[in-house]
């Protein structure tokens, strides 16, 4: 089955999608976060975004999407046609058979709408890795083998006798994407002829290396005849540059908490972010978010166009961490407006 590219918000061949971390904001609950995610997904569908992905993270007080397949069902069940998927499922955390069954079930419930994005990172810290029944010393080295096992559950090799079957799952065509923040998954996606998504919204350093590796080494497959690259972008759009910069401090405070090893809920924005961190911490935040797109309509249009031109991305998947839900929805509305003109 070819990669579904036939619908969604696009400009000059570039598609736009949503990556939702289901943020739990300070003073609210996971239930609030999940209701907000569905509300945003419905608005994104109305605006014409191509797909809506949620990400697997564990033991994170500010992220409500740890049970990723359950959240996907929540979003898909509350929308009509937008593609819904994982950005991603961290495959080394799971038995491939379970992933095949879960996504086979999702694809059976919502045919033609489910994407399976896979990563090899744990999405958490070492104690939580142990709680997930994994050994922490493999560093994703078994990812290619796990991926091959997972794919074999969806499409068993012809003539190979099998005693274990994924039901639902076996025989179902689900687009599989490889996600990465280095060139490892880029190389594997190229070798297998799969679409590739790069997490430049938090790992900008290897963006161009990974894209070059993927495109240079891509081998056509039954799934994809030519490389298809999606690139993550952190975007905060508002009425003015000043307002957007203010709203973006919530994300910067979240990064600061991660730098300090104390992840927490998404905090309200602050007037002067530099007052909250040391010069070294501020430099680290700026380095990590140097590709972020923050501003009013004109600034966002200019920066997203420059990002598209630099990466030659086929699709940009946008993540927006804003404390106020209405302002977060408005940010996606602004992006949709400026990128369809």
C-alpha positions as CSV (number, residue, x, y, z in Angstrom):
1,X,0.0,0.0,0.0
2,X,1.4,3.4,-1.0
3,X,1.8,6.2,1.6
4,X,-1.5,8.1,1.8
5,X,-0.7,11.7,0.7
6,X,-4.0,12.6,-0.8
7,X,-5.5,15.0,1.7
8,X,-4.7,17.7,4.1
9,X,-3.5,21.3,4.4
10,X,-0.7,21.9,1.9
11,X,1.1,24.8,0.2
12,X,3.4,24.4,-2.8
13,X,3.4,20.6,-2.2
14,X,4.2,21.0,1.5
15,X,1.7,19.3,3.9
16,X,1.2,20.4,7.5
17,X,0.3,18.1,10.4
18,X,0.1,18.2,14.2
19,X,2.2,16.6,16.9
20,X,0.5,16.7,20.3
21,X,2.3,16.1,23.5
22,X,-1.0,16.3,25.4
23,X,0.4,18.8,27.8
24,X,-0.9,18.8,31.4
25,X,-0.7,22.4,32.5
26,X,-0.1,23.5,36.0
27,X,-3.3,23.6,37.9
28,X,-5.1,21.1,35.6
29,X,-5.3,17.3,35.2
30,X,-4.6,14.6,32.7
31,X,-8.3,14.5,32.0
32,X,-8.2,18.1,31.1
33,X,-5.3,17.5,28.8
34,X,-7.0,14.7,27.0
35,X,-10.2,16.7,26.5
36,X,-8.1,19.6,25.1
37,X,-6.3,17.2,22.7
38,X,-9.6,16.1,21.3
39,X,-10.8,19.7,21.0
40,X,-7.5,20.6,19.2
41,X,-7.8,17.6,16.9
42,X,-11.3,18.5,15.8
43,X,-10.1,22.1,15.1
44,X,-7.1,20.8,13.2
45,X,-9.4,18.6,11.1
46,X,-11.6,21.6,10.3
47,X,-8.5,23.6,9.3
48,X,-7.3,20.9,7.0
49,X,-4.2,19.5,8.7
50,X,-3.2,16.2,7.2
51,X,-2.5,14.1,10.3
52,X,-2.6,14.3,14.1
53,X,0.0,12.4,16.0
54,X,0.6,11.8,19.7
55,X,3.8,10.8,21.4
56,X,4.8,8.1,23.9
57,X,6.4,9.4,27.1
58,X,6.5,7.8,30.5
59,X,6.7,9.1,34.1
60,X,6.4,12.7,32.8
61,X,4.1,14.8,35.0
62,X,3.4,17.2,32.1
63,X,2.5,14.7,29.3
64,X,-0.8,12.7,29.2
65,X,-0.1,10.5,26.2
66,X,1.8,7.6,27.9
67,X,-0.9,5.1,26.8
68,X,-0.5,6.2,23.2
69,X,-2.7,3.7,21.4
70,X,-5.5,4.5,23.8
71,X,-5.1,8.3,23.1
72,X,-5.1,7.6,19.4
73,X,-8.5,5.8,19.8
74,X,-9.8,8.7,21.8
75,X,-8.8,11.2,19.0
76,X,-9.8,9.0,16.1
77,X,-13.2,8.3,17.7
78,X,-13.9,12.0,18.1
79,X,-12.9,13.1,14.6
80,X,-14.1,12.1,11.1
81,X,-11.3,12.0,8.5
82,X,-8.0,13.4,9.7
83,X,-5.2,10.7,9.9
84,X,-4.3,9.8,13.5
85,X,-1.2,8.1,14.7
86,X,1.9,7.8,16.9
87,X,4.8,10.1,16.8
88,X,5.8,7.7,18.1
89,X,5.5,4.4,19.7
90,X,8.8,3.6,21.3
91,X,9.1,0.0,20.0
92,X,11.8,-1.3,22.4
93,X,9.3,-0.7,25.2
94,X,6.8,-3.2,23.8
95,X,6.4,-6.7,22.5
96,X,6.0,-6.4,18.7
97,X,2.9,-8.7,18.8
98,X,1.2,-6.3,21.2
99,X,1.9,-3.3,19.0
100,X,0.6,-5.2,15.9
101,X,-2.6,-6.1,17.8
102,X,-3.2,-2.6,19.1
103,X,-2.7,-0.9,15.8
104,X,-4.5,-3.7,13.9
105,X,-7.4,-3.0,16.2
106,X,-7.2,0.8,15.6
107,X,-7.0,0.3,11.8
108,X,-10.0,-2.0,12.0
109,X,-12.0,0.6,13.9
110,X,-10.8,3.5,11.8
111,X,-9.8,2.1,8.4
112,X,-7.5,4.2,6.2
113,X,-6.8,6.7,9.0
114,X,-4.1,5.2,11.3
115,X,-0.4,5.8,11.1
116,X,2.2,3.9,13.1
117,X,5.3,6.0,13.8
118,X,8.1,4.1,15.6
119,X,11.0,5.3,17.6
120,X,13.9,3.4,19.3
121,X,14.4,5.7,22.3
122,X,12.9,4.7,25.6
123,X,11.0,8.0,26.0
124,X,11.9,8.1,29.7
125,X,14.6,7.6,32.3
126,X,16.4,4.5,33.5
127,X,14.2,3.6,36.6
128,X,11.1,3.9,34.4
129,X,12.8,1.7,31.7
130,X,13.1,-1.0,34.4
131,X,9.5,-0.5,35.3
132,X,8.6,-1.1,31.7
133,X,10.3,-4.5,32.0
134,X,13.3,-3.5,29.8
135,X,17.0,-3.8,30.4
136,X,18.5,-0.3,30.0
137,X,21.8,-1.4,28.4
138,X,20.8,-2.1,24.8
139,X,20.3,1.5,23.7
140,X,17.9,0.5,21.0
141,X,20.4,-1.9,19.3
142,X,17.6,-4.5,18.8
143,X,15.3,-2.0,17.1
144,X,15.9,-3.4,13.5
145,X,15.1,-6.9,14.7
146,X,12.0,-5.7,16.6
147,X,10.8,-3.8,13.6
148,X,11.3,-6.8,11.3
149,X,9.2,-8.9,13.8
150,X,6.5,-6.3,14.0
151,X,6.2,-6.0,10.2
152,X,6.1,-9.8,9.9
153,X,3.0,-9.8,12.1
154,X,1.2,-7.5,9.7
155,X,2.4,-9.3,6.6
156,X,3.8,-12.8,7.2
157,X,6.4,-14.0,4.7
158,X,4.7,-16.2,2.1
159,X,5.0,-19.9,2.7
160,X,6.4,-19.4,6.2
161,X,4.4,-21.5,8.8
162,X,3.3,-19.5,11.8
163,X,1.8,-20.5,15.1
164,X,1.4,-16.9,16.4
165,X,-0.9,-14.4,14.6
166,X,-1.8,-10.8,15.3
167,X,-5.6,-10.7,15.3
168,X,-6.6,-8.0,14.4
169,X,-3.5,-7.0,12.5
170,X,-2.4,-9.7,10.1
171,X,-3.1,-8.7,6.5
172,X,-3.8,-5.0,7.4
173,X,-1.9,-2.3,5.6
174,X,-0.8,0.4,8.1
175,X,1.7,3.0,7.1
176,X,4.8,2.6,9.2
177,X,7.1,5.6,9.7
178,X,10.5,5.6,11.3
179,X,11.2,8.5,13.7
180,X,14.6,9.7,14.7
181,X,16.9,12.4,16.2
182,X,20.1,11.1,14.6
183,X,21.0,9.2,11.4
184,X,20.3,5.7,12.7
185,X,16.6,5.5,11.8
186,X,17.2,7.7,8.7
187,X,19.5,5.0,7.4
188,X,17.1,2.2,8.3
189,X,14.1,4.0,6.8
190,X,16.1,4.5,3.6
191,X,17.1,0.9,3.4
192,X,13.6,-0.4,3.9
193,X,11.9,2.3,1.7
194,X,9.8,3.7,4.5
195,X,8.8,7.3,5.3
196,X,11.0,9.1,7.8
197,X,10.2,11.8,10.4
198,X,13.0,13.8,12.1
199,X,12.5,15.4,15.5
200,X,14.2,18.7,14.9
201,X,11.8,20.4,17.3
202,X,14.0,19.1,20.2
203,X,17.1,17.7,18.4
204,X,18.2,20.1,15.7
205,X,21.9,19.1,15.6
206,X,21.7,16.2,13.1
207,X,18.7,17.4,11.1
208,X,20.5,18.0,7.8
209,X,22.8,15.0,8.2
210,X,19.8,12.7,8.8
211,X,17.8,14.1,5.9
212,X,20.8,13.7,3.5
213,X,21.5,10.1,4.7
214,X,17.8,9.2,4.2
215,X,17.5,10.8,0.7
216,X,20.9,9.6,-0.6
217,X,20.4,6.0,0.5
218,X,16.7,5.6,-0.1
219,X,15.6,2.3,-1.8
220,X,12.2,2.2,-3.4
221,X,9.8,-0.3,-1.9
222,X,6.2,-1.5,-2.3
223,X,5.3,1.1,0.3
224,X,7.1,4.1,-1.2
225,X,8.6,4.8,-4.6
226,X,10.7,7.9,-3.5
227,X,11.8,9.3,-0.2
228,X,9.2,11.1,1.9
229,X,10.5,13.2,4.8
230,X,8.5,14.8,7.6
231,X,10.3,17.3,9.8
232,X,9.2,18.4,13.3
233,X,8.9,22.1,14.1
234,X,8.1,23.8,17.4
235,X,5.8,26.8,16.5
236,X,4.2,29.4,18.7
237,X,2.1,31.8,16.7
238,X,0.1,34.8,18.0
239,X,-1.3,38.2,17.1
240,X,2.2,39.8,17.5
241,X,5.8,38.8,17.8
242,X,5.8,40.1,21.3
243,X,2.8,38.0,22.4
244,X,4.2,34.9,20.8
245,X,7.5,35.3,22.5
246,X,5.7,35.7,25.8
247,X,3.6,32.6,25.2
248,X,6.7,30.6,24.3
249,X,8.2,31.1,27.7
250,X,6.0,28.2,29.0
251,X,7.9,25.8,26.6
252,X,11.2,27.4,27.7
253,X,10.4,26.8,31.4
254,X,9.5,23.2,30.5
255,X,12.9,22.8,28.8
256,X,14.5,24.3,31.9
257,X,12.8,21.8,34.2
258,X,14.2,18.9,32.0
259,X,17.7,20.4,32.0
260,X,17.5,20.4,35.8
261,X,16.2,16.8,35.9
262,X,12.9,17.8,37.4
263,X,10.2,17.5,34.8
264,X,6.9,19.0,35.7
265,X,3.6,20.3,34.4
266,X,3.5,23.1,31.8
267,X,3.8,26.4,33.6
268,X,2.1,29.8,32.8
269,X,4.3,32.2,30.7
270,X,6.5,34.7,32.4
271,X,7.7,38.2,31.5
272,X,11.4,37.6,31.5
273,X,12.5,34.1,31.1
274,X,16.2,34.9,31.6
275,X,15.5,35.8,35.2
276,X,14.5,32.1,35.8
277,X,17.7,30.5,34.7
278,X,21.5,30.8,34.7
279,X,23.3,32.1,31.7
280,X,24.5,28.6,30.9
281,X,20.9,27.2,31.1
282,X,19.6,30.0,28.9
283,X,22.3,29.2,26.3
284,X,21.3,25.5,26.4
285,X,17.6,26.4,25.9
286,X,18.4,28.7,23.0
287,X,20.6,26.1,21.3
288,X,18.0,23.4,21.6
289,X,15.2,25.7,20.3
290,X,17.2,27.5,17.7
291,X,14.9,26.2,14.9
292,X,11.7,27.2,16.7
293,X,9.2,29.4,14.9
294,X,7.9,32.1,17.2
295,X,6.0,35.2,16.1
296,X,3.0,36.9,14.6
297,X,1.6,35.9,11.2
298,X,4.2,37.5,9.0
299,X,7.1,36.2,11.1
300,X,5.7,32.7,11.2
301,X,5.1,32.7,7.4
302,X,8.6,33.8,6.7
303,X,10.3,31.4,9.1
304,X,8.2,28.4,8.1
305,X,8.9,29.1,4.4
306,X,12.6,29.4,5.2
307,X,12.5,26.1,7.2
308,X,10.7,24.4,4.3
309,X,13.3,25.7,1.8
310,X,16.2,24.7,3.9
311,X,15.0,21.1,4.7
312,X,13.0,20.5,1.5
313,X,10.6,18.7,3.7
314,X,7.6,17.0,2.2
315,X,5.7,17.6,5.4
316,X,6.1,19.6,8.5
317,X,4.6,18.3,11.7
318,X,4.0,21.1,14.2
319,X,4.2,20.9,18.0
320,X,3.0,23.8,20.1
321,X,3.4,24.0,23.8
322,X,1.3,26.9,25.1
323,X,-0.2,27.1,28.6
324,X,-3.6,28.5,27.6
325,X,-5.6,26.1,25.5
326,X,-7.4,28.7,23.5
327,X,-4.1,30.4,22.6
328,X,-2.7,27.0,21.6
329,X,-5.6,26.4,19.2
330,X,-5.3,30.0,17.9
331,X,-1.6,29.3,17.1
332,X,-2.6,26.4,14.8
333,X,-5.3,28.6,13.2
334,X,-2.7,31.2,12.4
335,X,-0.3,28.7,10.9
336,X,-3.1,27.2,8.8
337,X,-4.1,30.7,7.6
338,X,-0.6,31.9,6.6
339,X,0.4,28.7,5.0
340,X,-2.6,28.3,2.7
341,X,-2.1,31.8,1.2
